[in-house]
Amino acid sequence: MAGRKTKYGSDRTPEIIRLYTEENLSLHAIFKKTGIHPQIVKRRLLSSGITIRNKSEAMKLSHKHRRENS
């Protein structure tokens, strides 16, 4: 079934990649925005060749976002 949407968000992979790489959102923030479970978001990113940020990198971005939004 071509073009069929799945509950796992495969048709939204480009959006997930953009949110993660351009908007620097966390897996959980992407979940909150899209409703796609963080583990599925992670799998989509990995299968697209995107490297997942480690905790240190994620914390730096989190602190940066807090400062910018204050």
C-alpha positions in Angstrom: 0.0 0.0 0.0 2.0 2.9 -1.3 1.6 6.2 0.6 0.1 4.5 3.6 0.7 6.3 6.9 1.9 4.1 9.7 1.5 4.6 13.4 5.3 4.5 13.7 5.7 7.8 11.8 7.8 6.5 8.8 6.1 9.1 6.6 7.3 11.8 9.1 11.0 10.9 9.0 12.0 14.1 7.2 10.2 16.2 9.9 11.9 14.2 12.7 15.3 14.7 11.1 14.7 18.5 10.8 13.5 18.8 14.4 16.6 16.9 15.6 19.2 18.4 13.4 18.0 22.0 12.7 15.9 22.8 15.8 18.1 20.7 18.0 15.2 19.2 19.8 15.7 16.2 22.1 14.1 12.8 21.4 11.5 13.6 24.2 10.8 17.1 22.8 10.2 15.5 19.4 7.8 13.0 21.0 5.9 15.9 22.7 5.6 17.7 19.4 4.8 14.8 17.1 3.4 12.1 19.4 5.9 9.6 18.0 7.6 7.6 20.8 11.2 8.6 21.6 12.5 5.1 20.8 10.9 5.2 17.4 12.3 8.7 16.8 15.7 7.3 17.7 15.3 4.4 15.3 14.2 6.7 12.5 17.2 9.0 13.0 19.7 6.1 13.2 18.3 4.4 10.1 18.7 7.8 8.3 22.4 7.9 9.3 22.0 10.6 12.0 24.3 10.3 15.0 22.4 10.5 18.3 23.8 13.1 20.7 25.4 11.8 23.9 24.2 13.1 27.3 26.9 15.8 27.5 25.9 17.2 24.1 22.2 17.0 25.0 22.8 18.8 28.3 24.7 21.6 26.6 21.9 22.2 24.1 19.3 22.1 26.9 21.1 24.8 28.9 21.6 26.8 25.7 17.8 26.6 25.0 16.9 27.6 28.5 19.2 30.7 28.3 17.7 31.7 25.0 14.2 31.3 26.2 14.7 33.3 29.4 
